[in-house]
Amino acid sequence: MTSNLKILAVDDSPTMRRIIVNTLKRAGFENVAEATDGKDALAKLKTDQFGFVITDWNMPEMDGLTFVNTVRGDPDFKSLPILMVTTRSVKEDIIEAMKAGVNNYIVKPFTPETLAEKINQVLASV
């Protein structure tokens, strides 16, 4: 079931995207696409079907928080599960992200186990 889930990994860092994609593949999620920022991710969401989004916060063009707010403002994506993966670890930032509509939050650096665990937690709750 999980391997059919199509995931969009959004991060401006090619290295971080590669880490996320490799971690997802090791966790059994084979179907992963990449986006370089929120604008790129929105374009991909409109042209393809995704069942899950993993997004960074700090990105050029459109940051992760703006991206999440934009996605949540679109009726088509209201229930799309979103996991934010970011270096921002201040409690206020986490609260702001949760208010914007992320389903869960991971602070970088993270372990592959943490990423898989958070994805499964979000999938179990939606």
C-alpha positions as semicolon CSV with decimal commas, in nm:
position;residue;x (nm);y (nm);z (nm)
1;M;0,000;0,000;0,000
2;T;0,265;0,253;0,099
3;S;0,479;0,191;-0,209
4;N;0,194;0,313;-0,436
5;L;0,174;0,643;-0,251
6;K;0,309;0,924;-0,469
7;I;0,513;1,169;-0,263
8;L;0,631;1,518;-0,360
9;A;0,957;1,622;-0,191
10;V;0,999;2,002;-0,189
11;D;1,336;2,150;-0,093
12;D;1,565;2,405;-0,256
13;S;1,871;2,198;-0,160
14;P;1,948;1,921;-0,412
15;T;2,144;1,739;-0,139
16;M;1,850;1,746;0,103
17;R;1,609;1,631;-0,171
18;R;1,843;1,340;-0,247
19;I;1,857;1,247;0,124
20;I;1,477;1,259;0,150
21;V;1,426;1,057;-0,170
22;N;1,683;0,793;-0,066
23;T;1,533;0,773;0,283
24;L;1,184;0,732;0,140
25;K;1,299;0,458;-0,096
26;R;1,463;0,270;0,192
27;A;1,136;0,301;0,383
28;G;0,946;0,146;0,090
29;F;0,815;0,463;-0,077
30;E;0,928;0,425;-0,438
31;N;0,709;0,683;-0,611
32;V;0,875;1,017;-0,531
33;A;0,888;1,338;-0,736
34;E;1,094;1,647;-0,653
35;A;1,027;2,021;-0,654
36;T;1,280;2,299;-0,593
37;D;1,049;2,545;-0,410
38;G;0,685;2,622;-0,335
39;K;0,613;2,764;-0,681
40;D;0,758;2,456;-0,851
41;A;0,563;2,233;-0,611
42;L;0,231;2,410;-0,681
43;A;0,282;2,366;-1,055
44;K;0,348;1,992;-1,001
45;L;0,044;1,954;-0,773
46;K;-0,177;2,098;-1,048
47;T;-0,048;1,861;-1,317
48;D;-0,004;1,537;-1,123
49;Q;-0,173;1,340;-0,845
50;F;0,016;1,326;-0,515
51;G;-0,090;1,154;-0,196
52;F;0,166;1,319;0,032
53;V;0,392;1,627;0,042
54;I;0,718;1,673;0,232
55;T;0,828;2,037;0,228
56;D;1,109;2,251;0,359
57;W;1,028;2,592;0,513
58;N;1,320;2,813;0,406
59;M;1,319;2,831;0,025
60;P;1,349;3,108;-0,239
61;E;1,058;3,207;-0,469
62;M;0,793;3,068;-0,233
63;D;0,877;2,946;0,116
64;G;0,723;2,639;0,274
65;L;0,480;2,827;0,498
66;T;0,339;3,027;0,204
67;F;0,323;2,704;0,004
68;V;0,129;2,526;0,282
69;N;-0,113;2,819;0,319
70;T;-0,167;2,825;-0,060
71;V;-0,226;2,448;-0,074
72;R;-0,467;2,460;0,220
73;G;-0,656;2,746;0,050
74;D;-0,729;2,525;-0,251
75;P;-1,036;2,300;-0,201
76;D;-0,872;2,029;-0,415
77;F;-0,584;1,996;-0,170
78;K;-0,755;2,063;0,165
79;S;-0,690;1,709;0,288
80;L;-0,352;1,646;0,121
81;P;-0,113;1,527;0,395
82;I;0,182;1,765;0,443
83;L;0,495;1,699;0,648
84;M;0,729;1,993;0,707
85;V;1,100;1,913;0,734
86;T;1,302;2,216;0,839
87;T;1,589;2,352;1,046
88;R;1,344;2,586;1,223
89;S;1,310;2,437;1,570
90;V;1,164;2,729;1,767
91;K;0,831;2,638;1,928
92;E;0,660;2,945;1,775
93;D;0,762;2,832;1,426
94;I;0,625;2,483;1,486
95;I;0,296;2,630;1,611
96;E;0,279;2,862;1,309
97;A;0,336;2,569;1,071
98;M;0,069;2,359;1,245
99;K;-0,177;2,651;1,225
100;A;-0,101;2,684;0,854
101;G;-0,211;2,323;0,815
102;V;0,090;2,091;0,818
103;N;0,004;1,746;0,949
104;N;0,340;1,697;1,120
105;Y;0,683;1,855;1,158
106;I;1,042;1,726;1,163
107;V;1,348;1,930;1,255
108;K;1,665;1,871;1,048
109;P;1,885;1,678;1,083
110;F;1,664;1,372;1,115
111;T;1,711;0,998;1,098
112;P;1,552;0,778;0,829
113;E;1,353;0,610;1,109
114;T;1,209;0,945;1,221
115;L;1,104;1,035;0,866
116;A;0,933;0,699;0,808
117;E;0,769;0,713;1,151
118;K;0,628;1,064;1,095
119;I;0,495;0,971;0,749
120;N;0,321;0,666;0,893
121;Q;0,178;0,874;1,181
122;V;0,034;1,127;0,934
123;L;-0,107;0,855;0,707
124;A;-0,270;0,684;1,003
125;S;-0,439;1,009;1,109
126;V;-0,585;1,118;0,773
